[in-house]
């Protein structure tokens, strides 16, 4: 299975997916930590995370898959939401709550 198919399966079979540096318990960059903090504050209990630092193929593949050059990348219900800054904006505006209404 090629990496694009692996990523497609990850984002479509889990309600909330975060491609990040580190893990939700031990994020290894401030932007990844911020994205996880926002999801936790929004009531998300089950975050499927992928540590891009452990898999170079995933790291390169997710950038191509999303056509987005940075991580973290947050996916909700198979839809690419964005990174840390976009998550902050969605959280502050209340839009994130709407995106998560069927999950939390």
C-alpha positions as CSV (number, residue, x, y, z in Angstrom):
1,X,0.0,0.0,0.0
2,X,1.5,3.4,-0.9
3,X,1.8,6.1,1.6
4,X,-1.0,8.3,0.1
5,X,-3.4,5.4,0.6
6,X,-2.2,4.9,4.2
7,X,-2.8,8.6,4.9
8,X,-6.2,8.5,3.2
9,X,-7.2,5.5,5.4
10,X,-6.0,7.3,8.5
11,X,-7.9,10.5,7.9
12,X,-11.1,8.7,6.8
13,X,-11.3,6.0,9.5
14,X,-10.7,8.2,12.6
15,X,-12.9,11.2,13.5
16,X,-9.9,13.4,14.6
17,X,-6.4,13.0,13.3
18,X,-3.4,15.1,14.0
19,X,-0.1,14.8,12.1
20,X,2.3,16.3,14.5
21,X,5.8,16.5,16.0
22,X,5.7,14.2,19.0
23,X,2.6,12.8,20.6
24,X,-0.4,14.4,22.3
25,X,1.2,13.4,25.7
26,X,4.6,14.7,24.7
27,X,4.4,17.2,21.8
28,X,7.8,18.2,20.5
29,X,6.9,21.6,19.2
30,X,4.8,24.5,20.4
31,X,2.4,24.5,17.4
32,X,1.7,20.7,17.9
33,X,1.1,21.3,21.6
34,X,-1.3,24.2,20.8
35,X,-3.3,22.1,18.4
36,X,-3.7,19.2,20.9
37,X,-4.5,21.7,23.8
38,X,-7.3,23.2,21.7
39,X,-8.7,19.8,20.8
40,X,-8.6,18.8,24.5
41,X,-10.2,22.0,25.5
42,X,-13.0,21.3,23.0
43,X,-13.8,18.0,24.6
44,X,-12.1,15.6,22.1
45,X,-11.2,12.5,24.0
46,X,-9.9,10.3,21.2
47,X,-7.2,11.9,19.1
48,X,-5.5,9.7,16.5
49,X,-2.1,11.1,16.2
50,X,0.8,10.4,13.9
51,X,4.3,11.4,15.0
52,X,5.9,12.6,11.7
53,X,9.3,12.6,13.4
54,X,9.2,8.8,13.5
55,X,8.3,8.3,9.8
56,X,10.0,10.3,7.1
57,X,7.7,8.8,4.5
58,X,4.6,10.0,6.4
59,X,6.2,13.4,7.0
60,X,6.8,13.9,3.3
61,X,3.5,12.2,2.3
62,X,1.2,14.3,4.4
63,X,2.6,17.5,3.1
64,X,1.8,16.3,-0.4
65,X,-1.5,14.7,0.5
66,X,-2.9,17.9,2.1
67,X,-1.0,20.3,-0.2
68,X,0.0,22.1,3.1
69,X,3.6,22.7,3.9
70,X,3.6,22.6,7.7
71,X,2.6,20.5,10.6
72,X,0.6,20.0,12.7
73,X,-2.2,19.2,10.4
74,X,-5.6,18.5,11.9
75,X,-8.2,16.5,10.1
76,X,-11.8,16.2,11.3
77,X,-14.2,13.7,9.8
78,X,-11.9,13.2,6.8
79,X,-11.6,17.0,6.1
80,X,-8.4,18.9,6.4
81,X,-8.9,21.7,8.9
82,X,-5.5,23.3,9.1
83,X,-2.6,23.9,11.5
84,X,-2.2,25.6,14.8
85,X,-3.1,29.1,13.8
86,X,-6.3,28.0,12.0
87,X,-7.2,25.8,15.0
88,X,-6.8,28.8,17.3
89,X,-9.0,31.0,15.1
90,X,-11.7,28.3,14.8
91,X,-11.7,27.7,18.6
92,X,-11.9,31.4,19.4
93,X,-14.8,32.0,16.9
94,X,-16.7,29.0,18.1
95,X,-16.6,27.3,14.6
96,X,-14.5,24.4,16.0
97,X,-17.3,23.5,18.3
98,X,-19.6,23.1,15.3
99,X,-17.1,21.0,13.4
100,X,-16.8,18.7,16.4
101,X,-20.5,18.5,17.3
102,X,-20.9,14.9,16.2
103,X,-17.6,13.8,17.9
104,X,-17.7,15.2,21.4
